[in-house]
Amino acid sequence: MHGYQIMQELAERTNGAWQPSPGSVYPALQQLADERLISSKDQDGRKIFQLTDEGRTVTSEAEKGIPPWERLAANAGSVDLRQTVSSVASAAKQVATNGTPKQVETADEILTEARKRLYQLLAE
């Protein structure tokens, strides 16, 4: 598939819960290529990506669990974290733009603590 097809496939597999942008897909594809998990070739003016033998080995191991798009689609109906993150980002931007230096410092502490707590949640 080429990058746009990959974005469409991810959106379809998650029932629209995840609609990745080129800014997230293409760096991920470059990282996978750097790790030699995918290769690319030009076809009709587009870069087509495919798994390498090493990439197939890694994916066969990963297929033993629940695919991430199924986990995302299953959780999509309960809470829309994307909307919450977007709202938090908007509030943080307002503080960064209009807040006092002390407010900006406090906002940084709040966001740092939230990030740590989210990773702790996954570690449980």
N, C-alpha and C positions, 0 to 999 in steps of 0.2 A: 504494500500500500504506500501511497505518498502521504505526506503530512496531513493534508486536508481530509483525506479518507480516514486516517487514524482519529482525527478529532471527531468526525461524524460517527465513527464506530463507537468511540467511548461515550458520546452523548446518547447514542441509541441503546447501548448495553446498560446504561444507568437510568434509562427512562427519562433522560433530560436533567437528572440531578447534577450531573457534572458535564459541563460544556467547556472543555479546555480551550485555551486561547493559543495562538501560534507562539506567544511569548513563553508558554509553559511546555508546549509539545516539542518545539524544535531544539531547545537546550537539552531536554531529556533524551531526544534522539541522538544528539551529539555525544552525550555522556555514554549512552549505550554503544555507540560506535567506538568511542575511545576505549571502552572496556571489551571491545571485540565481540559483543553479544549480537550486534546487527551489522549488516553491510548495506551499501547502497549502490545503485547504478542509475544512470540516466536513461529514461525511457520517454519518448515523445516530449522532451523538454522538461520533464519532471524527475525529481529524485525519488526513486522507488526503494523502500527499505524492506529488508528481509532478515530473518534470523540466521545467524551463523550456526555451525554445529555446536559450538559452545553455548550459544544462546538457546538452542533447542534443549540442551541438557539442563540449563538453568530453569527454563519454563516447565519442563517435565517434572522437575522437583516441586516447583511452585504450584502446579496443577493439583497436587495432593490436598491442598487446602481449599477454602472457599475463595473464588475469584474476587478481587477487590471491588469490581463493579457490582457484583451481587451484594456485597456487604453495604456498599454505598446506596444502592437502589433500595435495599431493605430498610435502611435507616432514614431514607429521604422523606418518608411520610411522617415521621415522628417530630423532628425538629429541623428547621432549616438553618444550620450553622453558617452557611454562606451569607445569609441575610444578616445574622448576628455579627459576624466578622466585618461585614461591610459597614454596619452601623457603628461598630467600635472604631473602625478605621476613620470614618467621617468625624466622630467625636474627637479622636486623637489629632486629626488634622486641624480641627478648630482650636484645640488647646495649643498646638504647635504654632499656629498662625496668630492667635489672639491672646494667648495666656501670658502671664508673667513668667519670669525665669523660674520662680519657685513652683508655679503650677505645672510648667513643662517638666521640671525635675520630678514632681510628684506623679505626673502622668507616666513618665518613664518607669518609675518604681512600680506602679500599678500594673503596667503592661508586662514588665519583666516577671513579676510575681505570677500573673495569669499564665504566661508561657511555661513557667516552671511547674505550675500546678497541673497544666494539661499534660505535660510529659509524665508527671507523677501518676496521673490517672491511667495512662497507658501502661505504665510499669507495674501496676497492681495486678 
